[in-house]
Structure formats: structure tokens, C-alpha cells
């Protein structure tokens, strides 16, 4: 079982492709794979545990800044 780059090199050696085409298709394949991985990550939901932690931090921030707002007449 050969990798895509092995197959591209094999095609290049057979004269079916130029070296530039081999590099372009390899880079294009890497680009496509990276986009797919990152898009999958972006599409994932934030776990409820993280949402709860963020909510707790926001509440702490609002309580911590409340005395400052009263001192300045806000």
C-alpha cells in the first residue's frame, strides 16, 4: 500500500507528470486535508462543562467589578 506521494513520484518517473505537477498535487492534498481537519474542529460543539466554567468566570467578573462601578457612581 503506497502513499499518495509515492504514487505521484511513480507517475513522475514514468513521465506522466512533471515535477511541478507532482509538488502542486501534493501541496493541494495537504491543503485539503488541513482544511477538512480544522473545519471538523470548528463544527464541534463546546462541551457543557466548558460552558459552565465560562459562565462561572463571567459571574465572578461581574461580582468583582460591581464594587468598582458603585465607587465611581456607575
N, C-alpha and C positions, 0 to 999 in steps of 0.2 A: 504494500500500500504506500504510494508515494505522495508527497505533499504537492500542493499547487505550484510551489516554486520549483520543485523537481520536474514537474510536467512542463512548466514554462521553459526551463533550461533545456529540457529534452527537445522541445519544439524548436528552440533557437538553434540547437546543434544540428537539427535536421534541415535547417534552412527555411522553416515555415514562418519564422518570426525574426524581426531584427532585435538587437539588444535593447533598444529604446522601447519597443513594444513590450518586451518582457518586463522591464522595470515599471512601465506605466501600469500594466495589468496587475503586477504585484502590489504596487502602491495603492491602486484603486481597490483591490481586495482588502487591504489593511484598513483603508479609509472606511469602506462599507462595514467591516466587522466592528470597528470602533464606534461608528455611529449607532449600530444596532445595540451594542452593549450599553452605551450611555443613554440611549432612548429608553431601553428597558428599565434602567435605573431611575430615570426621570418619571416614568409611568407608575412606579411603585408607590403605594400609599405609605404615609408616615405612620409608624406603629402607634397605637393608642397610648402606650407607655410614654413615648416621647411627647405626644400631645399633652398628656397630663403634666409632665415635667415642665414643659413650656408655659402652661397655664399657671403652675405654682410660681415659676420665676416672674411672670408678669404681675401676679398678685403681690409678691414680695416687693417688686419695684414700685408698684402703685402705693403700697403702705409706707415704704421708705421715703418716697418723695412727697407724701401728704403733709408732714410737718413743715417741710420747706416751703410749700405753697401757702400755708397758713401764715408763716412768719413774714412773707413778702406781700401779704394781702391779696393773694390769688384765690 
